Amino acid sequence: MAYDKGLYTRLAEVLSGQPVTELKMMGGVGFTVNGHIACGVFRDSLIVRVGPERYYGALSHDHVREFNITGKSMKGWVMVAPEGVSEDTALASWVRAGVNFAQTLPPK
């Protein structure tokens, strides 16, 4: 299944001018900071690496669930359904969370 091109376009606009690298993945696309995926699009959802400290808080938001595409959830990662990023301010907030966390990690 292809990823949502509209969400991808919006995400790329939010990230414009930031030091990110695009990475094609199976079923989606990710954006990396210093070699670490910060956020991306998987099918029709936004994926965000929020980190272990913000993981449970992120899950408490509406339209957010565990990032689980293999049968095993990835702690520190969440998926935000389209309803959770329909507003540009919400999308920008999630993207900022992912980029901020990725910036705390040592470069690969």
N, CA, C and O atoms as CSV, one atom per row, in Angstrom:
chain,resi,resn,atom,element,x,y,z
A,1,MET,N,N,0.847,-1.189,0.000
A,1,MET,CA,C,0.000,0.000,0.000
A,1,MET,C,C,0.886,1.244,0.000
A,1,MET,O,O,1.877,1.311,0.727
A,2,ALA,N,N,0.532,2.196,-0.795
A,2,ALA,CA,C,1.280,3.452,-0.894
A,2,ALA,C,C,0.964,4.349,0.305
A,2,ALA,O,O,-0.031,4.156,1.004
A,3,TYR,N,N,1.829,5.322,0.518
A,3,TYR,CA,C,1.599,6.261,1.612
A,3,TYR,C,C,0.821,7.468,1.106
A,3,TYR,O,O,0.784,7.736,-0.095
A,4,ASP,N,N,0.204,8.191,2.029
A,4,ASP,CA,C,-0.633,9.348,1.733
A,4,ASP,C,C,0.243,10.489,1.212
A,4,ASP,O,O,1.010,11.090,1.965
A,5,LYS,N,N,0.120,10.775,-0.065
A,5,LYS,CA,C,0.947,11.812,-0.700
A,5,LYS,C,C,0.599,13.207,-0.187
A,5,LYS,O,O,1.468,14.074,-0.101
A,6,GLY,N,N,-0.666,13.423,0.151
A,6,GLY,CA,C,-1.067,14.723,0.689
A,6,GLY,C,C,-0.418,14.995,2.034
A,6,GLY,O,O,0.072,16.097,2.285
A,7,LEU,N,N,-0.416,13.988,2.899
A,7,LEU,CA,C,0.241,14.138,4.204
A,7,LEU,C,C,1.737,14.302,4.016
A,7,LEU,O,O,2.368,15.096,4.715
A,8,TYR,N,N,2.309,13.562,3.081
A,8,TYR,CA,C,3.737,13.698,2.783
A,8,TYR,C,C,4.060,15.139,2.371
A,8,TYR,O,O,5.035,15.717,2.853
A,9,THR,N,N,3.253,15.715,1.488
A,9,THR,CA,C,3.490,17.085,1.020
A,9,THR,C,C,3.416,18.073,2.173
A,9,THR,O,O,4.258,18.964,2.291
A,10,ARG,N,N,2.417,17.913,3.014
A,10,ARG,CA,C,2.275,18.797,4.168
A,10,ARG,C,C,3.458,18.648,5.120
A,10,ARG,O,O,3.970,19.638,5.642
A,11,LEU,N,N,3.885,17.417,5.342
A,11,LEU,CA,C,5.015,17.151,6.223
A,11,LEU,C,C,6.288,17.767,5.661
A,11,LEU,O,O,7.054,18.392,6.394
A,12,ALA,N,N,6.514,17.594,4.375
A,12,ALA,CA,C,7.698,18.173,3.733
A,12,ALA,C,C,7.700,19.694,3.847
A,12,ALA,O,O,8.757,20.302,4.014
A,13,GLU,N,N,6.531,20.308,3.758
A,13,GLU,CA,C,6.430,21.765,3.905
A,13,GLU,C,C,6.803,22.199,5.317
A,13,GLU,O,O,7.519,23.184,5.500
A,14,VAL,N,N,6.316,21.464,6.315
A,14,VAL,CA,C,6.644,21.799,7.705
A,14,VAL,C,C,8.150,21.679,7.933
A,14,VAL,O,O,8.738,22.482,8.657
A,15,LEU,N,N,8.766,20.679,7.317
A,15,LEU,CA,C,10.195,20.427,7.514
A,15,LEU,C,C,11.098,21.255,6.608
A,15,LEU,O,O,12.321,21.209,6.744
A,16,SER,N,N,10.511,22.006,5.694
A,16,SER,CA,C,11.290,22.808,4.761
A,16,SER,C,C,12.253,23.719,5.510
A,16,SER,O,O,11.868,24.425,6.441
A,17,GLY,N,N,13.500,23.691,5.089
A,17,GLY,CA,C,14.509,24.538,5.706
A,17,GLY,C,C,15.165,23.943,6.933
A,17,GLY,O,O,16.105,24.528,7.470
A,18,GLN,N,N,14.694,22.796,7.389
A,18,GLN,CA,C,15.295,22.144,8.550
A,18,GLN,C,C,16.329,21.119,8.076
A,18,GLN,O,O,16.236,20.622,6.953
A,19,PRO,N,N,17.300,20.804,8.913
A,19,PRO,CA,C,18.359,19.866,8.527
A,19,PRO,C,C,17.896,18.413,8.599
A,19,PRO,O,O,18.306,17.665,9.486
A,20,VAL,N,N,17.046,18.027,7.663
A,20,VAL,CA,C,16.523,16.661,7.627
A,20,VAL,C,C,16.876,16.010,6.295
A,20,VAL,O,O,17.129,16.688,5.299
A,21,THR,N,N,16.885,14.702,6.300
A,21,THR,CA,C,17.116,13.923,5.098
A,21,THR,C,C,15.934,12.994,4.904
A,21,THR,O,O,15.473,12.357,5.851
A,22,GLU,N,N,15.448,12.919,3.685
A,22,GLU,CA,C,14.316,12.046,3.374
A,22,GLU,C,C,14.813,10.625,3.153
A,22,GLU,O,O,15.860,10.406,2.543
A,23,LEU,N,N,14.049,9.666,3.655
A,23,LEU,CA,C,14.410,8.257,3.551
A,23,LEU,C,C,13.179,7.458,3.130
A,23,LEU,O,O,12.193,7.407,3.865
A,24,LYS,N,N,13.230,6.841,1.964
A,24,LYS,CA,C,12.118,6.006,1.515
A,24,LYS,C,C,12.136,4.713,2.321
A,24,LYS,O,O,13.191,4.120,2.545
A,25,MET,N,N,10.953,4.286,2.754
A,25,MET,CA,C,10.802,3.052,3.519
A,25,MET,C,C,9.688,2.231,2.878
A,25,MET,O,O,8.901,2.746,2.083
A,26,MET,N,N,9.632,0.962,3.231
A,26,MET,CA,C,8.535,0.135,2.742
A,26,MET,C,C,7.219,0.665,3.293
A,26,MET,O,O,7.027,0.720,4.508
A,27,GLY,N,N,6.336,1.046,2.425
A,27,GLY,CA,C,5.037,1.536,2.865
A,27,GLY,C,C,5.029,2.986,3.297
A,27,GLY,O,O,4.002,3.480,3.761
A,28,GLY,N,N,6.146,3.681,3.159
A,28,GLY,CA,C,6.147,5.063,3.603
A,28,GLY,C,C,7.440,5.797,3.312
A,28,GLY,O,O,8.262,5.379,2.495
A,29,VAL,N,N,7.583,6.898,4.008
A,29,VAL,CA,C,8.761,7.749,3.882
A,29,VAL,C,C,9.051,8.338,5.258
A,29,VAL,O,O,8.137,8.679,6.008
A,30,GLY,N,N,10.332,8.450,5.575
A,30,GLY,CA,C,10.721,9.030,6.849
A,30,GLY,C,C,11.636,10.220,6.632
A,30,GLY,O,O,12.196,10.400,5.550
A,31,PHE,N,N,11.778,11.015,7.652
A,31,PHE,CA,C,12.693,12.140,7.638
A,31,PHE,C,C,13.643,11.971,8.815
A,31,PHE,O,O,13.217,11.802,9.958
A,32,THR,N,N,14.933,12.019,8.516
A,32,THR,CA,C,15.933,11.784,9.546
A,32,THR,C,C,16.639,13.071,9.943
A,32,THR,O,O,16.763,14.014,9.162
A,33,VAL,N,N,17.090,13.070,11.176
A,33,VAL,CA,C,17.925,14.132,11.729
A,33,VAL,C,C,19.164,13.431,12.264
A,33,VAL,O,O,19.060,12.576,13.143
A,34,ASN,N,N,20.327,13.782,11.747
A,34,ASN,CA,C,21.588,13.156,12.159
A,34,ASN,C,C,21.533,11.633,12.034
A,34,ASN,O,O,22.152,10.921,12.824
A,35,GLY,N,N,20.801,11.141,11.050
A,35,GLY,CA,C,20.730,9.705,10.807
A,35,GLY,C,C,19.648,8.970,11.573
A,35,GLY,O,O,19.517,7.754,11.434
A,36,HIS,N,N,18.871,9.676,12.377
A,36,HIS,CA,C,17.806,9.066,13.170
A,36,HIS,C,C,16.448,9.521,12.631
A,36,HIS,O,O,16.236,10.714,12.415
A,37,ILE,N,N,15.535,8.580,12.416
A,37,ILE,CA,C,14.209,8.968,11.942
A,37,ILE,C,C,13.499,9.776,13.025
A,37,ILE,O,O,13.410,9.358,14.180
A,38,ALA,N,N,13.004,10.928,12.630
A,38,ALA,CA,C,12.273,11.815,13.539
A,38,ALA,C,C,10.767,11.666,13.341
A,38,ALA,O,O,9.998,11.640,14.301
A,39,CYS,N,N,10.365,11.569,12.074
A,39,CYS,CA,C,8.952,11.477,11.751
A,39,CYS,C,C,8.825,11.001,10.310
A,39,CYS,O,O,9.811,10.908,9.579
A,40,GLY,N,N,7.605,10.705,9.924
A,40,GLY,CA,C,7.384,10.264,8.559
A,40,GLY,C,C,5.929,9.938,8.321
A,40,GLY,O,O,5.061,10.228,9.145
A,41,VAL,N,N,5.682,9.329,7.176
A,41,VAL,CA,C,4.331,8.920,6.806
A,41,VAL,C,C,4.363,7.426,6.541
A,41,VAL,O,O,5.187,6.939,5.767
A,42,PHE,N,N,3.464,6.705,7.186
A,42,PHE,CA,C,3.278,5.285,6.928
A,42,PHE,C,C,1.811,5.086,6.578
A,42,PHE,O,O,0.925,5.294,7.408
A,43,ARG,N,N,1.572,4.685,5.350
A,43,ARG,CA,C,0.211,4.560,4.808
A,43,ARG,C,C,-0.509,5.886,4.943
A,43,ARG,O,O,-0.158,6.839,4.246
A,44,ASP,N,N,-1.508,5.984,5.818
A,44,ASP,CA,C,-2.230,7.258,5.927
A,44,ASP,C,C,-1.968,7.973,7.246
A,44,ASP,O,O,-2.645,8.950,7.567
A,45,SER,N,N,-0.992,7.494,8.009
A,45,SER,CA,C,-0.727,8.052,9.335
A,45,SER,C,C,0.634,8.717,9.417
A,45,SER,O,O,1.560,8.374,8.683
A,46,LEU,N,N,0.732,9.667,10.319
A,46,LEU,CA,C,2.003,10.279,10.655
A,46,LEU,C,C,2.675,9.385,11.685
A,46,LEU,O,O,2.030,8.965,12.645
A,47,ILE,N,N,3.950,9.086,11.506
A,47,ILE,CA,C,4.705,8.384,12.537
A,47,ILE,C,C,5.663,9.394,13.153
A,47,ILE,O,O,6.250,10.223,12.457
A,48,VAL,N,N,5.808,9.308,14.471
A,48,VAL,CA,C,6.649,10.263,15.188
A,48,VAL,C,C,7.442,9.528,16.258
A,48,VAL,O,O,6.895,8.734,17.024
A,49,ARG,N,N,8.723,9.803,16.294
A,49,ARG,CA,C,9.571,9.263,17.351
A,49,ARG,C,C,9.626,10.306,18.459
A,49,ARG,O,O,10.358,11.292,18.364
A,50,VAL,N,N,8.849,10.079,19.500
A,50,VAL,CA,C,8.758,11.040,20.594
A,50,VAL,C,C,9.720,10.726,21.730
A,50,VAL,O,O,9.959,11.576,22.588
A,51,GLY,N,N,10.271,9.524,21.749
A,51,GLY,CA,C,11.195,9.109,22.794
A,51,GLY,C,C,10.486,8.450,23.955
A,51,GLY,O,O,9.274,8.595,24.112
A,52,PRO,N,N,11.234,7.727,24.771
A,52,PRO,CA,C,10.627,6.971,25.872
A,52,PRO,C,C,9.988,7.833,26.951
A,52,PRO,O,O,8.998,7.419,27.553
A,53,GLU,N,N,10.521,9.009,27.211
A,53,GLU,CA,C,9.976,9.848,28.276
A,53,GLU,C,C,8.631,10.471,27.912
A,53,GLU,O,O,7.816,10.744,28.793
A,54,ARG,N,N,8.395,10.695,26.635
A,54,ARG,CA,C,7.140,11.330,26.198
A,54,ARG,C,C,6.159,10.336,25.579
A,54,ARG,O,O,5.074,10.716,25.138
A,55,TYR,N,N,6.542,9.082,25.549
A,55,TYR,CA,C,5.754,8.048,24.881
A,55,TYR,C,C,4.336,7.932,25.439
A,55,TYR,O,O,3.366,8.049,24.690
A,56,TYR,N,N,4.206,7.704,26.739
A,56,TYR,CA,C,2.875,7.495,27.316
A,56,TYR,C,C,2.034,8.764,27.279
A,56,TYR,O,O,0.817,8.696,27.107
A,57,GLY,N,N,2.662,9.901,27.436
A,57,GLY,CA,C,1.931,11.162,27.303
A,57,GLY,C,C,1.397,11.349,25.897
A,57,GLY,O,O,0.275,11.817,25.706
A,58,ALA,N,N,2.206,10.983,24.914
A,58,ALA,CA,C,1.769,11.096,23.516
A,58,ALA,C,C,0.596,10.168,23.248
A,58,ALA,O,O,-0.330,10.528,22.520
A,59,LEU,N,N,0.629,8.976,23.832
A,59,LEU,CA,C,-0.466,8.022,23.626
A,59,LEU,C,C,-1.782,8.500,24.223
A,59,LEU,O,O,-2.843,7.997,23.853
A,60,SER,N,N,-1.733,9.455,25.136
A,60,SER,CA,C,-2.962,9.941,25.769
A,60,SER,C,C,-3.743,10.905,24.866
A,60,SER,O,O,-4.887,11.247,25.168
A,61,HIS,N,N,-3.140,11.337,23.779
A,61,HIS,CA,C,-3.809,12.254,22.855
A,61,HIS,C,C,-4.817,11.499,21.984
A,61,HIS,O,O,-4.645,10.317,21.687
A,62,ASP,N,N,-5.856,12.204,21.590
A,62,ASP,CA,C,-6.830,11.632,20.663
A,62,ASP,C,C,-6.149,11.277,19.358
A,62,ASP,O,O,-5.239,11.975,18.912
A,63,HIS,N,N,-6.592,10.192,18.749
A,63,HIS,CA,C,-6.147,9.753,17.418
A,63,HIS,C,C,-4.695,9.280,17.383
A,63,HIS,O,O,-4.088,9.228,16.313
A,64,VAL,N,N,-4.135,8.937,18.537
A,64,VAL,CA,C,-2.749,8.473,18.618
A,64,VAL,C,C,-2.751,7.041,19.140
A,64,VAL,O,O,-3.480,6.704,20.073
A,65,ARG,N,N,-1.918,6.208,18.520
A,65,ARG,CA,C,-1.786,4.816,18.958
A,65,ARG,C,C,-0.315,4.407,18.878
A,65,ARG,O,O,0.526,5.134,18.349
A,66,GLU,N,N,-0.037,3.236,19.412
A,66,GLU,CA,C,1.316,2.701,19.347
A,66,GLU,C,C,1.723,2.509,17.896
A,66,GLU,O,O,0.888,2.202,17.044
A,67,PHE,N,N,2.996,2.690,17.620
A,67,PHE,CA,C,3.534,2.386,16.301
A,67,PHE,C,C,3.822,0.894,16.302
A,67,PHE,O,O,4.797,0.432,16.894
A,68,ASN,N,N,2.960,0.156,15.632
A,68,ASN,CA,C,3.054,-1.288,15.616
A,68,ASN,C,C,2.645,-1.777,14.238
A,68,ASN,O,O,1.457,-1.854,13.924
A,69,ILE,N,N,3.630,-2.107,13.421
A,69,ILE,CA,C,3.318,-2.596,12.078
A,69,ILE,C,C,3.782,-4.031,11.868
A,69,ILE,O,O,3.548,-4.628,10.818
A,70,THR,N,N,4.452,-4.580,12.896
A,70,THR,CA,C,4.991,-5.932,12.769
A,70,THR,C,C,4.433,-6.887,13.812
A,70,THR,O,O,4.823,-8.054,13.846
A,71,GLY,N,N,3.533,-6.418,14.661
A,71,GLY,CA,C,3.039,-7.235,15.754
A,71,GLY,C,C,3.746,-6.928,17.066
A,71,GLY,O,O,3.383,-7.467,18.112
A,72,LYS,N,N,4.735,-6.079,17.014
A,72,LYS,CA,C,5.465,-5.668,18.214
A,72,LYS,C,C,5.533,-4.143,18.223
A,72,LYS,O,O,6.032,-3.528,17.281
A,73,SER,N,N,5.023,-3.539,19.303
A,73,SER,CA,C,5.035,-2.073,19.344
A,73,SER,C,C,6.455,-1.563,19.539
A,73,SER,O,O,7.295,-2.206,20.169
A,74,MET,N,N,6.689,-0.397,18.980
A,74,MET,CA,C,7.989,0.249,19.106
A,74,MET,C,C,7.855,1.349,20.153
A,74,MET,O,O,7.284,2.406,19.885
A,75,LYS,N,N,8.377,1.098,21.329
A,75,LYS,CA,C,8.298,2.078,22.414
A,75,LYS,C,C,9.035,3.351,22.008
A,75,LYS,O,O,10.126,3.308,21.439
A,76,GLY,N,N,8.421,4.459,22.309
A,76,GLY,CA,C,9.011,5.744,21.948
A,76,GLY,C,C,8.529,6.267,20.610
A,76,GLY,O,O,8.860,7.386,20.218
A,77,TRP,N,N,7.739,5.452,19.901
A,77,TRP,CA,C,7.202,5.825,18.593
A,77,TRP,C,C,5.681,5.775,18.652
A,77,TRP,O,O,5.107,4.894,19.293
A,78,VAL,N,N,5.031,6.723,17.984
A,78,VAL,CA,C,3.573,6.718,17.907
A,78,VAL,C,C,3.118,6.919,16.465
A,78,VAL,O,O,3.861,7.412,15.616
A,79,MET,N,N,1.883,6.525,16.223
A,79,MET,CA,C,1.224,6.784,14.940
A,79,MET,C,C,0.057,7.715,15.214
A,79,MET,O,O,-0.735,7.486,16.129
A,80,VAL,N,N,-0.040,8.752,14.423
A,80,VAL,CA,C,-1.119,9.722,14.572
A,80,VAL,C,C,-2.029,9.571,13.357
A,80,VAL,O,O,-1.597,9.751,12.219
A,81,ALA,N,N,-3.287,9.240,13.610
A,81,ALA,CA,C,-4.261,9.054,12.541
A,81,ALA,C,C,-4.510,10.379,11.823
A,81,ALA,O,O,-4.231,11.445,12.371
A,82,PRO,N,N,-5.033,10.316,10.601
A,82,PRO,CA,C,-5.284,11.553,9.843
A,82,PRO,C,C,-6.075,12.604,10.618
A,82,PRO,O,O,-5.815,13.799,10.474
A,83,GLU,N,N,-7.035,12.178,11.435
A,83,GLU,CA,C,-7.834,13.126,12.209
A,83,GLU,C,C,-6.983,13.916,13.206
A,83,GLU,O,O,-7.328,15.042,13.564
A,84,GLY,N,N,-5.881,13.330,13.649
A,84,GLY,CA,C,-5.017,13.979,14.623
A,84,GLY,C,C,-4.065,15.001,14.039
A,84,GLY,O,O,-3.428,15.752,14.777
A,85,VAL,N,N,-3.961,15.039,12.714
A,85,VAL,CA,C,-3.074,16.012,12.058
A,85,VAL,C,C,-3.801,16.754,10.945
A,85,VAL,O,O,-3.172,17.243,10.006
A,86,SER,N,N,-5.124,16.840,11.047
A,86,SER,CA,C,-5.887,17.533,10.008
A,86,SER,C,C,-5.622,19.037,10.026
A,86,SER,O,O,-5.729,19.706,8.998
A,87,GLU,N,N,-5.279,19.557,11.191
A,87,GLU,CA,C,-4.930,20.974,11.320
A,87,GLU,C,C,-3.416,21.139,11.189
A,87,GLU,O,O,-2.655,20.333,11.725
A,88,ASP,N,N,-2.984,22.164,10.488
A,88,ASP,CA,C,-1.550,22.393,10.281
A,88,ASP,C,C,-0.806,22.603,11.594
A,88,ASP,O,O,0.343,22.184,11.725
A,89,THR,N,N,-1.447,23.246,12.566
A,89,THR,CA,C,-0.777,23.475,13.847
A,89,THR,C,C,-0.530,22.152,14.579
A,89,THR,O,O,0.504,21.988,15.226
A,90,ALA,N,N,-1.461,21.220,14.481
A,90,ALA,CA,C,-1.274,19.913,15.115
A,90,ALA,C,C,-0.143,19.154,14.433
A,90,ALA,O,O,0.695,18.553,15.105
A,91,LEU,N,N,-0.115,19.176,13.118
A,91,LEU,CA,C,0.960,18.514,12.378
A,91,LEU,C,C,2.309,19.108,12.773
A,91,LEU,O,O,3.253,18.368,13.050
A,92,ALA,N,N,2.408,20.415,12.801
A,92,ALA,CA,C,3.665,21.082,13.151
A,92,ALA,C,C,4.103,20.731,14.569
A,92,ALA,O,O,5.297,20.573,14.822
A,93,SER,N,N,3.168,20.607,15.483
A,93,SER,CA,C,3.491,20.264,16.861
A,93,SER,C,C,4.082,18.857,16.951
A,93,SER,O,O,5.085,18.643,17.633
A,94,TRP,N,N,3.464,17.907,16.267
A,94,TRP,CA,C,3.988,16.536,16.261
A,94,TRP,C,C,5.362,16.482,15.599
A,94,TRP,O,O,6.265,15.804,16.090
A,95,VAL,N,N,5.518,17.185,14.503
A,95,VAL,CA,C,6.806,17.192,13.799
A,95,VAL,C,C,7.889,17.778,14.702
A,95,VAL,O,O,8.997,17.247,14.771
A,96,ARG,N,N,7.576,18.846,15.375
A,96,ARG,CA,C,8.534,19.479,16.293
A,96,ARG,C,C,8.947,18.490,17.387
A,96,ARG,O,O,10.120,18.429,17.754
A,97,ALA,N,N,7.994,17.721,17.907
A,97,ALA,CA,C,8.317,16.721,18.939
A,97,ALA,C,C,9.292,15.680,18.405
A,97,ALA,O,O,10.238,15.305,19.097
A,98,GLY,N,N,9.068,15.212,17.183
A,98,GLY,CA,C,9.953,14.218,16.597
A,98,GLY,C,C,11.340,14.759,16.314
A,98,GLY,O,O,12.340,14.104,16.610
A,99,VAL,N,N,11.404,15.938,15.748
A,99,VAL,CA,C,12.696,16.552,15.427
A,99,VAL,C,C,13.461,16.862,16.709
A,99,VAL,O,O,14.664,16.614,16.799
A,100,ASN,N,N,12.758,17.402,17.696
A,100,ASN,CA,C,13.421,17.725,18.966
A,100,ASN,C,C,14.029,16.479,19.604
A,100,ASN,O,O,15.151,16.525,20.108
A,101,PHE,N,N,13.287,15.358,19.584
A,101,PHE,CA,C,13.838,14.145,20.172
A,101,PHE,C,C,15.033,13.649,19.368
A,101,PHE,O,O,16.063,13.300,19.944
A,102,ALA,N,N,14.911,13.615,18.070
A,102,ALA,CA,C,16.012,13.120,17.224
A,102,ALA,C,C,17.278,13.951,17.429
A,102,ALA,O,O,18.386,13.419,17.354
A,103,GLN,N,N,17.126,15.229,17.681
A,103,GLN,CA,C,18.281,16.095,17.901
A,103,GLN,C,C,19.018,15.777,19.203
A,103,GLN,O,O,20.172,16.170,19.371
A,104,THR,N,N,18.360,15.069,20.122
A,104,THR,CA,C,19.026,14.710,21.378
A,104,THR,C,C,19.916,13.484,21.227
A,104,THR,O,O,20.719,13.185,22.111
A,105,LEU,N,N,19.781,12.777,20.119
A,105,LEU,CA,C,20.534,11.541,19.907
A,105,LEU,C,C,21.883,11.836,19.250
A,105,LEU,O,O,21.998,12.788,18.478
A,106,PRO,N,N,22.898,11.031,19.548
A,106,PRO,CA,C,24.202,11.261,18.922
A,106,PRO,C,C,24.117,10.961,17.434
A,106,PRO,O,O,23.397,10.043,17.041
A,107,PRO,N,N,24.827,11.703,16.596
A,107,PRO,CA,C,24.793,11.441,15.158
A,107,PRO,C,C,25.242,10.022,14.837
A,107,PRO,O,O,26.115,9.458,15.497
A,108,LYS,N,N,24.628,9.471,13.818
A,108,LYS,CA,C,25.030,8.129,13.356
A,108,LYS,C,C,26.173,8.257,12.393
A,108,LYS,O,O,26.667,7.251,11.884
